[in-house]
Amino acid sequence: MARALAPWTAPPERLAGVWIAYRHTDRRFPPLWYGGGEASLRQESGRWHEESRGVAQYLALSSNGAWAERCRYARIRDDVRRLEDRRRLWQLQVIEHDIADLSSFDAYVACGLAPELAVGPHERCRPLAGALRAAGYRGVLSPAAAYDHPHALNLTLFGERIESPCYGALPDPAANPRPDTYVAAILIADAGSPTEYALRHTCYEGEFHQTFDRWRAARR
């Protein structure tokens, strides 16, 4: 069978490094997706994966970014609902390699990809996600769709990861015996609410993304 052509004209740069990331969760659950193999996990479809076809770890590179993701998903638009919503907020230390660098709209263009993929409907990104996985990328760094703020980024990891709970400060990255599997995690809020700032800078599904629109206008 012929191998499908990659959707890019030039492959994204492969990044390696240490990232401090954030994720909110229901208070009943851990921060990362793992369990008896990807085939048995049923993670609701997202921008970079499809339900029953693997899992992904969706992380924001700021705490407000994580809270904006919650506001968008739960359609929280006012302070009453914001303060009623109680979630855990985790800080995670990601040590990774082969992360696709799509960290700006310009990076999409440089790869021959449509930059609106970064902030458009989820389903339009899934073929790109499949191509990245097939090419050996372990994740992707991309502009945040929910947190409409200049330079706001999300880091998505492909596949299962397991949190390694920490207390106090995050450890020296060199102390992680298997960074391809384990992610150091600190619970920084046990019953937190989205911040007012995150709420005010949330781009909801179907709305115009101001950061993207400003970028596009500057190119004209």
C-alpha positions in Angstrom: 0.0 0.0 0.0 1.4 3.4 -0.9 2.2 5.7 1.9 0.0 8.8 2.2 1.7 12.0 1.3 2.5 14.3 4.2 0.3 17.5 4.3 3.3 19.8 4.6 5.7 21.1 1.9 8.5 21.2 4.5 8.5 19.2 7.7 8.2 21.0 11.0 11.4 21.5 13.0 11.8 18.9 15.7 12.2 20.4 19.1 13.8 18.9 22.2 13.7 20.5 25.7 12.1 20.9 29.0 8.7 22.7 29.2 6.7 23.7 32.3 3.0 23.1 31.5 -0.4 23.3 33.1 -3.5 21.2 32.9 -6.9 21.4 34.7 -8.8 18.2 35.6 -11.9 17.0 37.3 -11.1 16.5 41.0 -11.7 12.8 40.7 -9.0 12.2 38.1 -5.2 12.4 37.6 -3.8 14.9 35.1 -2.7 12.5 32.3 -4.2 9.8 30.1 -2.9 6.3 30.5 -4.2 2.8 31.3 -4.4 -0.6 29.7 -3.1 0.5 26.4 -4.4 3.1 23.9 -6.9 0.6 22.4 -8.8 0.4 25.7 -8.9 4.2 26.4 -11.8 6.3 25.3 -10.7 9.9 25.4 -13.1 12.4 23.9 -11.9 13.6 20.5 -9.9 16.8 20.5 -7.9 18.9 18.1 -4.9 16.5 17.9 -6.6 13.1 18.3 -9.7 11.1 17.5 -11.6 9.1 20.1 -10.7 5.4 20.1 -7.6 6.1 17.9 -5.0 6.8 20.5 -4.9 9.5 23.2 -3.2 12.9 23.6 -2.1 14.9 26.6 -3.4 18.5 26.1 -1.3 21.0 28.1 -1.1 24.8 28.2 2.2 26.6 28.8 0.5 29.0 31.3 -1.9 28.6 34.1 -4.3 31.1 32.5 -4.1 29.1 29.3 -5.3 26.0 31.1 -8.1 28.0 32.7 -9.1 29.4 29.4 -9.4 25.9 28.0 -11.8 25.1 30.8 -13.9 28.2 30.1 -14.1 27.4 26.4 -15.0 23.7 26.9 -17.6 24.3 29.7 -18.9 27.5 28.0 -18.3 29.6 31.1 -19.0 33.2 30.3 -19.8 34.9 33.6 -18.4 35.3 37.1 -21.2 33.3 38.7 -20.4 30.1 36.8 -16.7 30.9 36.9 -16.6 30.9 40.7 -18.9 27.9 41.0 -16.6 25.8 38.8 -14.1 23.8 40.9 -11.2 22.0 39.3 -7.8 20.8 40.0 -4.9 22.6 38.4 -1.6 20.8 37.8 1.9 22.0 37.0 3.9 19.5 34.9 7.5 19.2 33.9 7.7 17.8 30.4 11.0 16.5 29.1 10.6 15.6 25.4 12.1 15.4 22.0 10.7 15.3 18.4 8.1 17.9 19.2 6.8 19.5 16.0 7.5 23.2 16.1 4.2 24.8 14.9 4.5 27.4 17.6 3.4 30.4 15.5 1.2 31.1 12.6 4.3 31.9 10.6 5.6 28.4 11.4 2.5 26.9 9.8 3.1 29.0 6.7 6.7 28.0 6.5 5.7 24.4 6.4 3.1 24.9 3.7 0.2 24.5 6.1 -2.9 26.6 6.5 -2.3 28.8 9.6 -6.0 28.8 10.5 -5.7 25.1 11.4 -4.2 26.2 14.7 -7.4 27.9 15.9 -10.1 26.5 13.6 -12.4 23.5 14.1 -10.8 20.5 15.8 -11.6 18.0 13.1 -9.6 19.9 10.5 -6.4 19.3 12.5 -6.8 15.6 12.9 -5.3 14.6 9.5 -2.3 16.7 10.4 -2.0 15.0 13.8 -2.1 11.6 12.1 0.7 12.6 9.7 2.8 14.0 12.5 2.5 10.7 14.5 3.3 8.7 11.4 6.4 10.8 10.8 7.7 10.0 14.3 6.8 13.3 16.1 6.0 12.8 19.8 3.9 15.9 20.1 3.2 19.4 18.8 3.7 23.0 20.0 1.0 25.3 18.6 -0.7 28.6 19.2 -3.6 28.3 21.8 -7.1 28.4 20.3 -8.9 28.9 23.7 -6.5 31.5 25.3 -6.7 34.4 22.9 -3.5 36.2 23.9 -0.3 37.0 22.1 2.3 34.2 22.2 0.0 31.8 24.1 1.0 28.3 23.4 -0.3 24.8 24.0 1.9 21.7 24.1 0.2 18.4 23.1 1.9 15.1 23.6 0.9 12.1 21.5 0.2 8.8 23.4 0.1 7.8 27.0 2.1 9.4 29.8 2.1 8.8 33.6 2.4 11.5 36.2 5.1 11.3 38.8 3.6 13.2 41.8 5.9 15.8 43.5 5.5 18.0 46.5 7.1 21.4 46.9 9.2 22.2 43.8 9.6 20.4 40.6 12.7 18.2 40.5 15.9 18.5 38.5 15.0 17.2 35.0 18.0 14.8 35.2 16.3 13.0 38.1 13.6 11.6 35.8 14.5 8.0 34.9 12.2 7.8 31.9 11.1 11.2 30.6 9.5 9.5 27.6 6.9 7.9 30.0 6.9 9.9 33.3 6.0 13.5 33.8 6.7 15.2 37.1 3.5 16.8 38.4 2.5 19.1 41.3 -1.0 19.8 42.3 -1.1 23.6 42.7 -4.9 24.0 43.2 -7.2 21.3 44.6 -10.5 23.1 44.1 -9.6 26.2 42.0 -11.7 28.3 39.7 -10.8 29.8 36.3 -9.3 33.3 36.8 -11.1 36.4 35.7 -8.2 37.2 33.3 -8.5 33.8 31.7 -12.3 34.2 31.3 -11.9 37.6 29.6 -9.3 36.3 27.2 -11.1 33.1 26.2 -12.0 32.5 22.6 -15.1 30.4 22.4 -15.9 27.9 19.6 -17.2 29.7 16.6 -15.9 33.1 17.6 -13.2 35.2 15.8 -9.7 34.7 17.2 -8.3 38.2 17.7 -4.7 37.2 17.9 -4.9 35.3 14.6 -6.9 38.1 13.0 -4.2 40.7 14.0 -1.5 38.4 12.7 -3.3 38.0 9.3 -4.0 41.8 9.1 -0.3 42.5 9.6 0.7 40.4 6.6 -1.5 42.3 4.2 
